[in-house]
């Protein structure tokens, strides 16, 4: 198997990603769909995955129209503990290697007061956290061989506690802990695989807007630009991406220097009267 050069230099033009082999999860809508289109324009090889097969088919067709070197999909649910390995095996059988793994999928959660449903937390951890670990583990031999990149799409809710998303927030904090620890181990072992953790604020995906627009005062940032910034951060092998940068960066700074002030500010940003307990 021939190694592909690492994505170690700044992508001054889309051609820097031409011919790279990329898995994108959660690619049937939202940020994942937009990442697929950006990568297609960059002429990457794409393997997309999500639950909805009909939607994935349309995304793949569009990627080919936009100029992807190749595009295919595997549909399935990350609640199935065997599915992450199935996806990685498909990449191995198709390409014989992998340059970038973009982990972007999430399970369904509720925007509401925590109702004590421990089973839901456990199920969400399987999808939002453990499947990320499983996919990375399965892909690591190919990523090591090609000095590739792991891009983990997380959230401000994985850096700062916010109300009404306790189960979701727990899974995102878990991603930060696991992949930050793993990054240390790679450096110690001289494993040239980068890990980029993407800390996202409120983005105008259909799912996010539907879930929170009635209860939050913020204006969402564009998913198209967000998707491009995620790809660039992975190609540049950045440690973290904060998007929107000034919003997320400011909140992370406040967390460390004025946590009580930050908490009050967060609570004031919610229209609590619009949150109906379920």
Protein Blocks (a to p, Z undefined) as FASTA:
>chain_A
ZZddddfbccfbfklmgoiacddehklgcjllmmmmmmmmnopacddddfblmlmmmmmm
mmmmnopabdcdddddfklmklmmmmmmmmmmmnopafbdcdfbdcdddddddehiaklm
mmmmmmmmmmmmmmmmmmmmmmmmnopaddddddfklmbccehilmmmmmmmmmmmmmmm
mmmmmmmnopacdcddddddddfbfklmmmmmmmccbdcddfklmmmmmmmmmmnopabd
cddfklmmmmmmmmmmmmmlmmmmmmmmpcfklpccZZ
